[in-house]
Structure formats: structure tokens, C-alpha cells
């Protein structure tokens, strides 16, 4: 019913909000493209002073936010970007996600990053 273009526009809006919000959090590094129109709605990041596995566990247990952590089946890519062997935290957004969910995720990451400083 929505159409491919509307779905893509929604995913771009979500991903750009996430990228921009993560970039504004001290201690957070965003990997990959910073222009959501040139990528899928998948965003990888790390928090200085915290292992990605800890970030993922805490997002799940403390904030009920799902994410993926680790090498994402791409160890060579992680060697290239300098995150090998621990990898990154990855959020994958889609048609059913909302801007409010992105804001909730950003608030949770900000809390974790603040605690890591």
C-alpha cells in the first residue's frame, strides 16, 4: 500500500536521524557512510570505553532495544576500519520502525556513553 519510494524515504529519514544523533554523542564513533541516501538503513557504531558486546547486552537488558554486535560476518571489513576483533554495534532500521524508536535508541546510547566517560 505504501509503495517502494515511500518506504525508502521513511528508512532514509530514520537512518539519517540515527546517524546525526549518534554523531552528536561524545564518545560515539559512527562507521560507514554518513549520508543515509547512499546506504541501507543499517548503522554501525562504537562507544569509547565499552566493548560492543556490553553495549548490546545493556541495550537489551536495560532498555529493551534490539541490536547486533560483533563482526557481522565481515571480519576483513572490520580489519579495514580498525574495529577487529571486537566489531561494532549495529542497528538495522526498517519500514515498521518509528522516529520515536530512533529517539529512544539515541537516549539509551547517550546514557551508556555518558557512563563510559
N, CA, C and O atoms as CSV, one atom per row, in Angstrom:
chain,resi,resn,atom,element,x,y,z
A,1,UNK,N,N,0.807,-1.205,0.000
A,1,UNK,CA,C,0.000,0.000,0.000
A,1,UNK,C,C,0.850,1.269,0.000
A,1,UNK,O,O,0.475,2.261,-0.625
A,2,UNK,N,N,1.981,1.251,0.686
A,2,UNK,CA,C,2.789,2.473,0.804
A,2,UNK,C,C,3.628,2.741,-0.426
A,2,UNK,O,O,3.845,3.896,-0.792
A,3,UNK,N,N,4.091,1.709,-1.053
A,3,UNK,CA,C,4.941,1.868,-2.220
A,3,UNK,C,C,6.413,1.899,-1.848
A,3,UNK,O,O,6.784,2.319,-0.752
A,4,UNK,N,N,7.235,1.455,-2.766
A,4,UNK,CA,C,8.669,1.335,-2.532
A,4,UNK,C,C,9.306,2.687,-2.240
A,4,UNK,O,O,10.136,2.795,-1.337
A,5,UNK,N,N,8.929,3.722,-2.991
A,5,UNK,CA,C,9.545,5.034,-2.774
A,5,UNK,C,C,9.224,5.593,-1.394
A,5,UNK,O,O,10.095,6.188,-0.760
A,6,UNK,N,N,8.002,5.417,-0.916
A,6,UNK,CA,C,7.619,5.905,0.410
A,6,UNK,C,C,8.347,5.138,1.502
A,6,UNK,O,O,8.775,5.717,2.500
A,7,UNK,N,N,8.483,3.842,1.310
A,7,UNK,CA,C,9.208,3.026,2.293
A,7,UNK,C,C,10.668,3.454,2.345
A,7,UNK,O,O,11.228,3.626,3.427
A,8,UNK,N,N,11.285,3.627,1.179
A,8,UNK,CA,C,12.682,4.064,1.133
A,8,UNK,C,C,12.841,5.431,1.780
A,8,UNK,O,O,13.786,5.636,2.541
A,9,UNK,N,N,11.953,6.364,1.503
A,9,UNK,CA,C,12.032,7.695,2.104
A,9,UNK,C,C,11.940,7.610,3.629
A,9,UNK,O,O,12.647,8.329,4.335
A,10,UNK,N,N,11.079,6.742,4.131
A,10,UNK,CA,C,10.939,6.554,5.572
A,10,UNK,C,C,12.223,5.991,6.167
A,10,UNK,O,O,12.686,6.467,7.204
A,11,UNK,N,N,12.797,4.990,5.525
A,11,UNK,CA,C,14.040,4.398,6.024
A,11,UNK,C,C,15.191,5.398,5.989
A,11,UNK,O,O,16.011,5.421,6.906
A,12,UNK,N,N,15.266,6.217,4.959
A,12,UNK,CA,C,16.300,7.251,4.876
A,12,UNK,C,C,16.130,8.253,6.012
A,12,UNK,O,O,17.109,8.649,6.644
A,13,UNK,N,N,14.900,8.662,6.272
A,13,UNK,CA,C,14.644,9.606,7.366
A,13,UNK,C,C,15.073,9.021,8.712
A,13,UNK,O,O,15.713,9.700,9.514
A,14,UNK,N,N,14.721,7.769,8.951
A,14,UNK,CA,C,15.114,7.110,10.199
A,14,UNK,C,C,16.627,7.014,10.317
A,14,UNK,O,O,17.199,7.374,11.346
A,15,UNK,N,N,17.275,6.526,9.260
A,15,UNK,CA,C,18.722,6.316,9.302
A,15,UNK,C,C,19.469,7.627,9.458
A,15,UNK,O,O,20.448,7.689,10.202
A,16,UNK,N,N,19.031,8.681,8.775
A,16,UNK,CA,C,19.730,9.964,8.891
A,16,UNK,C,C,19.580,10.533,10.295
A,16,UNK,O,O,20.525,11.097,10.846
A,17,UNK,N,N,18.398,10.386,10.872
A,17,UNK,CA,C,18.193,10.852,12.252
A,17,UNK,C,C,19.104,10.088,13.204
A,17,UNK,O,O,19.682,10.671,14.121
A,18,UNK,N,N,19.229,8.777,12.983
A,18,UNK,CA,C,20.091,7.963,13.834
A,18,UNK,C,C,21.559,8.349,13.668
A,18,UNK,O,O,22.262,8.546,14.659
A,19,UNK,N,N,22.022,8.458,12.438
A,19,UNK,CA,C,23.417,8.832,12.188
A,19,UNK,C,C,23.717,10.190,12.800
A,19,UNK,O,O,24.707,10.343,13.515
A,20,UNK,N,N,22.877,11.170,12.527
A,20,UNK,CA,C,23.115,12.517,13.051
A,20,UNK,C,C,23.105,12.534,14.576
A,20,UNK,O,O,23.938,13.187,15.204
A,21,UNK,N,N,22.160,11.814,15.161
A,21,UNK,CA,C,22.080,11.767,16.618
A,21,UNK,C,C,23.277,11.079,17.245
A,21,UNK,O,O,23.800,11.551,18.254
A,22,UNK,N,N,23.718,9.976,16.669
A,22,UNK,CA,C,24.889,9.274,17.201
A,22,UNK,C,C,26.131,10.135,17.090
A,22,UNK,O,O,26.955,10.154,18.005
A,23,UNK,N,N,26.278,10.847,15.986
A,23,UNK,CA,C,27.462,11.701,15.789
A,23,UNK,C,C,27.523,12.818,16.816
A,23,UNK,O,O,28.607,13.324,17.105
A,24,UNK,N,N,26.391,13.213,17.371
A,24,UNK,CA,C,26.347,14.282,18.367
A,24,UNK,C,C,26.659,13.807,19.783
A,24,UNK,O,O,26.781,14.629,20.691
A,25,UNK,N,N,26.789,12.503,19.985
A,25,UNK,CA,C,27.036,11.965,21.332
A,25,UNK,C,C,28.542,11.838,21.545
A,25,UNK,O,O,29.205,11.103,20.812
A,26,UNK,N,N,29.093,12.541,22.534
A,26,UNK,CA,C,30.525,12.413,22.814
A,26,UNK,C,C,30.894,10.964,23.142
A,26,UNK,O,O,30.210,10.290,23.912
A,27,UNK,N,N,31.999,10.503,22.536
A,27,UNK,CA,C,32.472,9.146,22.773
A,27,UNK,C,C,31.920,8.116,21.814
A,27,UNK,O,O,32.332,6.957,21.864
A,28,UNK,N,N,31.006,8.497,20.945
A,28,UNK,CA,C,30.427,7.566,19.975
A,28,UNK,C,C,31.079,7.800,18.612
A,28,UNK,O,O,31.192,8.935,18.149
A,29,UNK,N,N,31.503,6.709,17.980
A,29,UNK,CA,C,32.036,6.756,16.624
A,29,UNK,C,C,31.080,6.009,15.714
A,29,UNK,O,O,30.710,4.867,15.989
A,30,UNK,N,N,30.682,6.657,14.630
A,30,UNK,CA,C,29.799,6.042,13.636
A,30,UNK,C,C,30.663,5.598,12.465
A,30,UNK,O,O,31.531,6.342,12.009
A,31,UNK,N,N,30.424,4.381,11.977
A,31,UNK,CA,C,31.201,3.813,10.877
A,31,UNK,C,C,30.352,3.747,9.620
A,31,UNK,O,O,29.136,3.565,9.676
A,32,UNK,N,N,31.018,3.897,8.492
A,32,UNK,CA,C,30.321,3.810,7.220
A,32,UNK,C,C,29.929,5.180,6.728
A,32,UNK,O,O,30.423,6.197,7.214
A,33,UNK,N,N,29.040,5.198,5.760
A,33,UNK,CA,C,28.597,6.455,5.188
A,33,UNK,C,C,27.779,7.261,6.178
A,33,UNK,O,O,27.110,6.709,7.052
A,34,UNK,N,N,27.842,8.569,6.029
A,34,UNK,CA,C,27.082,9.447,6.916
A,34,UNK,C,C,25.902,10.084,6.189
A,34,UNK,O,O,25.199,10.928,6.744
A,35,UNK,N,N,25.694,9.669,4.936
A,35,UNK,CA,C,24.594,10.156,4.128
A,35,UNK,C,C,23.632,8.997,3.897
A,35,UNK,O,O,23.906,8.097,3.103
A,36,UNK,N,N,22.514,9.029,4.591
A,36,UNK,CA,C,21.565,7.913,4.557
A,36,UNK,C,C,20.990,7.656,3.179
A,36,UNK,O,O,20.485,6.564,2.923
A,37,UNK,N,N,21.053,8.630,2.286
A,37,UNK,CA,C,20.525,8.405,0.943
A,37,UNK,C,C,21.429,7.498,0.125
A,37,UNK,O,O,21.028,7.011,-0.932
A,38,UNK,N,N,22.644,7.267,0.604
A,38,UNK,CA,C,23.619,6.475,-0.147
A,38,UNK,C,C,23.911,5.125,0.506
A,38,UNK,O,O,24.918,4.489,0.196
A,39,UNK,N,N,23.028,4.686,1.409
A,39,UNK,CA,C,23.259,3.418,2.102
A,39,UNK,C,C,21.929,2.801,2.508
A,39,UNK,O,O,20.870,3.415,2.381
A,40,UNK,N,N,22.014,1.580,2.997
A,40,UNK,CA,C,20.823,0.965,3.581
A,40,UNK,C,C,20.593,1.570,4.958
A,40,UNK,O,O,21.424,2.332,5.451
A,41,UNK,N,N,19.491,1.239,5.567
A,41,UNK,CA,C,19.145,1.787,6.887
A,41,UNK,C,C,19.798,0.962,7.988
A,41,UNK,O,O,19.150,0.577,8.961
A,42,UNK,N,N,21.086,0.699,7.820
A,42,UNK,CA,C,21.868,-0.051,8.796
A,42,UNK,C,C,23.010,0.852,9.251
A,42,UNK,O,O,23.752,1.389,8.428
A,43,UNK,N,N,23.147,1.018,10.576
A,43,UNK,CA,C,24.128,1.954,11.116
A,43,UNK,C,C,24.962,1.244,12.181
A,43,UNK,O,O,24.424,0.655,13.120
A,44,UNK,N,N,26.292,1.311,12.017
A,44,UNK,CA,C,27.226,0.691,12.964
A,44,UNK,C,C,27.955,1.764,13.756
A,44,UNK,O,O,28.287,2.828,13.233
A,45,UNK,N,N,28.197,1.465,15.021
A,45,UNK,CA,C,28.869,2.442,15.879
A,45,UNK,C,C,29.578,1.726,17.031
A,45,UNK,O,O,29.346,0.546,17.292
A,46,UNK,N,N,30.441,2.471,17.703
A,46,UNK,CA,C,31.054,2.008,18.948
A,46,UNK,C,C,30.968,3.137,19.967
A,46,UNK,O,O,30.778,4.304,19.626
A,47,UNK,N,N,31.115,2.746,21.224
A,47,UNK,CA,C,31.183,3.705,22.323
A,47,UNK,C,C,32.564,3.542,22.955
A,47,UNK,O,O,32.937,2.442,23.363
A,48,UNK,N,N,33.316,4.632,23.035
A,48,UNK,CA,C,34.647,4.589,23.636
A,48,UNK,C,C,34.559,4.088,25.069
A,48,UNK,O,O,33.742,4.560,25.859
A,49,UNK,N,N,35.413,3.126,25.388
A,49,UNK,CA,C,35.465,2.599,26.744
A,49,UNK,C,C,34.514,1.451,27.019
A,49,UNK,O,O,34.468,0.945,28.140
A,50,UNK,N,N,33.752,1.030,26.016
A,50,UNK,CA,C,32.824,-0.089,26.199
A,50,UNK,C,C,32.964,-1.064,25.043
A,50,UNK,O,O,33.043,-0.656,23.884
A,51,UNK,N,N,32.993,-2.327,25.353
A,51,UNK,CA,C,33.002,-3.361,24.310
A,51,UNK,C,C,31.617,-3.402,23.651
A,51,UNK,O,O,30.605,-3.224,24.329
A,52,UNK,N,N,31.569,-3.633,22.349
A,52,UNK,CA,C,30.268,-3.744,21.686
A,52,UNK,C,C,29.352,-4.789,22.336
A,52,UNK,O,O,28.140,-4.588,22.407
A,53,UNK,N,N,29.914,-5.886,22.802
A,53,UNK,CA,C,29.085,-6.918,23.433
A,53,UNK,C,C,28.397,-6.390,24.691
A,53,UNK,O,O,27.248,-6.737,24.965
A,54,UNK,N,N,29.100,-5.550,25.456
A,54,UNK,CA,C,28.490,-4.960,26.650
A,54,UNK,C,C,27.400,-3.963,26.263
A,54,UNK,O,O,26.337,-3.925,26.881
A,55,UNK,N,N,27.670,-3.161,25.243
A,55,UNK,CA,C,26.670,-2.203,24.773
A,55,UNK,C,C,25.401,-2.950,24.356
A,55,UNK,O,O,24.295,-2.570,24.742
A,56,UNK,N,N,25.567,-4.005,23.573
A,56,UNK,CA,C,24.411,-4.768,23.115
A,56,UNK,C,C,23.628,-5.385,24.257
A,56,UNK,O,O,22.398,-5.334,24.270
A,57,UNK,N,N,24.331,-5.964,25.210
A,57,UNK,CA,C,23.673,-6.578,26.364
A,57,UNK,C,C,22.897,-5.540,27.156
A,57,UNK,O,O,21.753,-5.774,27.546
A,58,UNK,N,N,23.520,-4.394,27.392
A,58,UNK,CA,C,22.861,-3.354,28.184
A,58,UNK,C,C,21.690,-2.722,27.431
A,58,UNK,O,O,20.668,-2.396,28.035
A,59,UNK,N,N,21.833,-2.549,26.128
A,59,UNK,CA,C,20.693,-2.039,25.366
A,59,UNK,C,C,19.511,-2.989,25.478
A,59,UNK,O,O,18.366,-2.557,25.604
A,60,UNK,N,N,19.795,-4.276,25.431
A,60,UNK,CA,C,18.736,-5.282,25.545
A,60,UNK,C,C,18.151,-5.310,26.952
A,60,UNK,O,O,16.946,-5.134,27.131
A,61,UNK,N,N,18.994,-5.529,27.937
A,61,UNK,CA,C,18.501,-5.755,29.296
A,61,UNK,C,C,17.959,-4.502,29.975
A,61,UNK,O,O,16.978,-4.580,30.715
A,62,UNK,N,N,18.579,-3.353,29.735
A,62,UNK,CA,C,18.179,-2.137,30.446
A,62,UNK,C,C,17.171,-1.289,29.671
A,62,UNK,O,O,16.413,-0.520,30.262
A,63,UNK,N,N,17.168,-1.436,28.346
A,63,UNK,CA,C,16.340,-0.541,27.527
A,63,UNK,C,C,15.402,-1.277,26.568
A,63,UNK,O,O,14.616,-0.645,25.862
A,64,UNK,N,N,15.484,-2.617,26.541
A,64,UNK,CA,C,14.658,-3.436,25.645
A,64,UNK,C,C,14.808,-3.005,24.182
A,64,UNK,O,O,13.836,-2.926,23.431
A,65,UNK,N,N,16.070,-2.730,23.805
A,65,UNK,CA,C,16.392,-2.339,22.435
A,65,UNK,C,C,17.219,-3.443,21.802
A,65,UNK,O,O,18.238,-3.865,22.347
A,66,UNK,N,N,16.767,-3.904,20.648
A,66,UNK,CA,C,17.479,-4.962,19.940
A,66,UNK,C,C,18.527,-4.366,19.010
A,66,UNK,O,O,18.306,-3.334,18.376
A,67,UNK,N,N,19.660,-5.031,18.945
A,67,UNK,CA,C,20.727,-4.653,18.030
A,67,UNK,C,C,21.569,-5.899,17.773
A,67,UNK,O,O,21.323,-6.959,18.348
A,68,UNK,N,N,22.547,-5.757,16.916
A,68,UNK,CA,C,23.502,-6.832,16.663
A,68,UNK,C,C,24.875,-6.293,17.032
A,68,UNK,O,O,25.152,-5.103,16.884
A,69,UNK,N,N,25.725,-7.182,17.513
A,69,UNK,CA,C,27.091,-6.774,17.856
A,69,UNK,C,C,28.083,-7.760,17.256
A,69,UNK,O,O,27.744,-8.906,16.960
A,70,UNK,N,N,29.300,-7.298,17.084
A,70,UNK,CA,C,30.356,-8.180,16.613
A,70,UNK,C,C,30.863,-7.811,15.240
A,70,UNK,O,O,30.868,-6.644,14.848
A,71,UNK,N,N,31.293,-8.841,14.511
A,71,UNK,CA,C,31.934,-8.643,13.214
A,71,UNK,C,C,30.952,-8.693,12.045
A,71,UNK,O,O,31.345,-8.404,10.914
A,72,UNK,N,N,29.719,-9.042,12.275
A,72,UNK,CA,C,28.656,-9.009,11.269
A,72,UNK,C,C,29.047,-9.753,9.990
A,72,UNK,O,O,28.765,-9.302,8.880
A,73,UNK,N,N,29.696,-10.890,10.169
A,73,UNK,CA,C,30.118,-11.739,9.041
A,73,UNK,C,C,31.071,-11.017,8.090
A,73,UNK,O,O,31.149,-11.355,6.910
A,74,UNK,N,N,31.795,-10.021,8.606
A,74,UNK,CA,C,32.693,-9.251,7.745
A,74,UNK,C,C,33.993,-8.916,8.462
A,74,UNK,O,O,34.323,-7.740,8.619
A,75,UNK,N,N,34.750,-9.946,8.907
A,75,UNK,CA,C,35.974,-9.642,9.657
A,75,UNK,C,C,36.980,-8.811,8.865
A,75,UNK,O,O,37.671,-7.975,9.447
A,76,UNK,N,N,37.078,-9.017,7.565
A,76,UNK,CA,C,38.028,-8.223,6.771
A,76,UNK,C,C,37.632,-6.745,6.769
A,76,UNK,O,O,38.495,-5.868,6.827
A,77,UNK,N,N,36.345,-6.476,6.701
A,77,UNK,CA,C,35.891,-5.086,6.753
A,77,UNK,C,C,36.237,-4.457,8.094
A,77,UNK,O,O,36.627,-3.291,8.152
A,78,UNK,N,N,36.099,-5.219,9.165
A,78,UNK,CA,C,36.423,-4.691,10.492
A,78,UNK,C,C,37.920,-4.481,10.654
A,78,UNK,O,O,38.337,-3.580,11.382
A,79,UNK,N,N,38.728,-5.286,9.997
A,79,UNK,CA,C,40.172,-5.038,9.999
A,79,UNK,C,C,40.460,-3.713,9.301
A,79,UNK,O,O,41.316,-2.948,9.746
A,80,UNK,N,N,39.756,-3.445,8.223
A,80,UNK,CA,C,39.960,-2.212,7.460
A,80,UNK,C,C,39.579,-0.974,8.271
A,80,UNK,O,O,40.287,0.032,8.235
A,81,UNK,N,N,38.463,-1.042,9.003
A,81,UNK,CA,C,38.009,0.144,9.747
A,81,UNK,C,C,38.568,0.207,11.161
A,81,UNK,O,O,38.298,1.156,11.897
A,82,UNK,N,N,39.350,-0.804,11.543
A,82,UNK,CA,C,40.017,-0.770,12.842
A,82,UNK,C,C,39.195,-1.239,14.012
A,82,UNK,O,O,39.511,-0.906,15.154
A,83,UNK,N,N,38.154,-1.999,13.767
A,83,UNK,CA,C,37.323,-2.483,14.874
A,83,UNK,C,C,37.481,-3.985,15.123
A,83,UNK,O,O,36.756,-4.563,15.933
A,84,UNK,N,N,38.419,-4.607,14.434
A,84,UNK,CA,C,38.703,-6.034,14.636
A,84,UNK,C,C,39.520,-6.179,15.916
A,84,UNK,O,O,40.404,-5.348,16.125
A,85,UNK,N,N,39.306,-7.143,16.773
A,85,UNK,CA,C,38.423,-8.284,16.650
A,85,UNK,C,C,37.064,-8.135,17.333
A,85,UNK,O,O,36.274,-9.078,17.312
A,86,UNK,N,N,36.765,-6.984,17.937
A,86,UNK,CA,C,35.512,-6.883,18.701
A,86,UNK,C,C,34.319,-6.452,17.865
A,86,UNK,O,O,33.180,-6.767,18.209
A,87,UNK,N,N,34.562,-5.735,16.771
A,87,UNK,CA,C,33.472,-5.324,15.906
A,87,UNK,C,C,32.779,-4.062,16.361
A,87,UNK,O,O,33.373,-3.207,17.018
A,88,UNK,N,N,31.525,-3.958,16.006
A,88,UNK,CA,C,30.718,-2.773,16.297
A,88,UNK,C,C,29.342,-3.189,16.807
A,88,UNK,O,O,28.999,-4.370,16.855
A,89,UNK,N,N,28.578,-2.183,17.183
A,89,UNK,CA,C,27.161,-2.344,17.477
A,89,UNK,C,C,26.433,-1.899,16.211
A,89,UNK,O,O,26.816,-0.908,15.589
A,90,UNK,N,N,25.388,-2.627,15.830
A,90,UNK,CA,C,24.687,-2.297,14.592
A,90,UNK,C,C,23.179,-2.245,14.832
A,90,UNK,O,O,22.577,-3.182,15.355
A,91,UNK,N,N,22.597,-1.126,14.434
A,91,UNK,CA,C,21.139,-1.001,14.406
A,91,UNK,C,C,20.690,-1.173,12.971
A,91,UNK,O,O,21.270,-0.582,12.060
A,92,UNK,N,N,19.664,-1.976,12.764
A,92,UNK,CA,C,19.056,-2.133,11.455
A,92,UNK,C,C,17.631,-1.606,11.518
A,92,UNK,O,O,16.804,-2.124,12.269
A,93,UNK,N,N,17.349,-0.588,10.739
A,93,UNK,CA,C,16.040,0.043,10.749
A,93,UNK,C,C,15.223,-0.418,9.556
A,93,UNK,O,O,15.771,-0.829,8.533
A,94,UNK,N,N,13.922,-0.346,9.695
A,94,UNK,CA,C,13.064,-0.779,8.607
A,94,UNK,C,C,11.734,-0.054,8.610
A,94,UNK,O,O,11.503,0.866,9.394
A,95,UNK,N,N,10.881,-0.486,7.727
A,95,UNK,CA,C,9.605,0.169,7.473
A,95,UNK,C,C,8.739,0.294,8.730
A,95,UNK,O,O,7.968,1.246,8.854
A,96,UNK,N,N,8.855,-0.638,9.642
A,96,UNK,CA,C,7.987,-0.624,10.814
A,96,UNK,C,C,8.574,0.136,11.995
A,96,UNK,O,O,7.909,0.278,13.021
A,97,UNK,N,N,9.794,0.624,11.875
A,97,UNK,CA,C,10.368,1.445,12.933
A,97,UNK,C,C,9.817,2.863,12.844
A,97,UNK,O,O,9.338,3.300,11.797
A,98,UNK,N,N,9.900,3.577,13.985
A,98,UNK,CA,C,9.379,4.939,14.061
A,98,UNK,C,C,10.484,5.908,14.470
A,98,UNK,O,O,11.526,5.500,14.983
A,99,UNK,N,N,10.243,7.182,14.238
A,99,UNK,CA,C,11.186,8.206,14.699
A,99,UNK,C,C,11.300,8.182,16.214
A,99,UNK,O,O,12.375,8.433,16.758
A,100,UNK,N,N,10.214,7.885,16.894
A,100,UNK,CA,C,10.241,7.813,18.353
A,100,UNK,C,C,11.163,6.689,18.825
A,100,UNK,O,O,11.861,6.836,19.828
A,101,UNK,N,N,11.165,5.569,18.103
A,101,UNK,CA,C,12.071,4.473,18.456
A,101,UNK,C,C,13.524,4.873,18.240
A,101,UNK,O,O,14.395,4.502,19.026
A,102,UNK,N,N,13.786,5.617,17.192
A,102,UNK,CA,C,15.147,6.112,16.966
A,102,UNK,C,C,15.544,7.027,18.118
A,102,UNK,O,O,16.657,6.917,18.633
A,103,UNK,N,N,14.667,7.917,18.527
A,103,UNK,CA,C,14.967,8.820,19.642
A,103,UNK,C,C,15.198,8.053,20.939
A,103,UNK,O,O,16.061,8.426,21.734
A,104,UNK,N,N,14.439,6.995,21.157
A,104,UNK,CA,C,14.633,6.153,22.343
A,104,UNK,C,C,15.999,5.487,22.303
A,104,UNK,O,O,16.694,5.434,23.317
A,105,UNK,N,N,16.386,4.982,21.143
A,105,UNK,CA,C,17.706,4.355,20.990
A,105,UNK,C,C,18.813,5.373,21.223
A,105,UNK,O,O,19.805,5.068,21.885
A,106,UNK,N,N,18.655,6.566,20.691
A,106,UNK,CA,C,19.671,7.603,20.885
A,106,UNK,C,C,19.814,7.966,22.364
A,106,UNK,O,O,20.931,8.141,22.852
A,107,UNK,N,N,18.707,8.079,23.071
A,107,UNK,CA,C,18.762,8.393,24.508
A,107,UNK,C,C,19.472,7.285,25.275
A,107,UNK,O,O,20.240,7.563,26.196
A,108,UNK,N,N,19.223,6.040,24.905
A,108,UNK,CA,C,19.876,4.914,25.578
A,108,UNK,C,C,21.380,4.906,25.301
A,108,UNK,O,O,22.175,4.695,26.217
A,109,UNK,N,N,21.774,5.132,24.053
A,109,UNK,CA,C,23.196,5.169,23.709
A,109,UNK,C,C,23.878,6.335,24.417
A,109,UNK,O,O,24.999,6.202,24.905
A,110,UNK,N,N,23.204,7.466,24.469
A,110,UNK,CA,C,23.776,8.623,25.161
A,110,UNK,C,C,24.013,8.317,26.639
A,110,UNK,O,O,25.045,8.691,27.196
A,111,UNK,N,N,23.070,7.646,27.262
A,111,UNK,CA,C,23.221,7.261,28.672
A,111,UNK,C,C,24.425,6.348,28.854
A,111,UNK,O,O,25.226,6.552,29.766
A,112,UNK,N,N,24.556,5.345,27.997
A,112,UNK,CA,C,25.683,4.422,28.099
A,112,UNK,C,C,27.011,5.138,27.852
A,112,UNK,O,O,27.993,4.890,28.552
A,113,UNK,N,N,27.038,6.020,26.863
A,113,UNK,CA,C,28.263,6.756,26.556
A,113,UNK,C,C,28.659,7.685,27.704
A,113,UNK,O,O,29.841,7.834,28.011
A,114,UNK,N,N,27.680,8.294,28.322
A,114,UNK,CA,C,27.953,9.160,29.470
A,114,UNK,C,C,28.551,8.362,30.621
A,114,UNK,O,O,29.483,8.820,31.283
A,115,UNK,N,N,28.018,7.178,30.856
A,115,UNK,CA,C,28.534,6.315,31.925
A,115,UNK,C,C,29.937,5.810,31.604
A,115,UNK,O,O,30.724,5.561,32.518
A,116,UNK,N,N,30.263,5.656,30.320
A,116,UNK,CA,C,31.582,5.142,29.924
A,116,UNK,C,C,32.670,6.199,30.038
A,116,UNK,O,O,33.853,5.863,30.088
A,117,UNK,N,N,32.287,7.471,30.079
A,117,UNK,CA,C,33.285,8.550,30.149
A,117,UNK,C,C,33.851,8.683,31.522
A,117,UNK,O,O,34.702,9.540,31.758
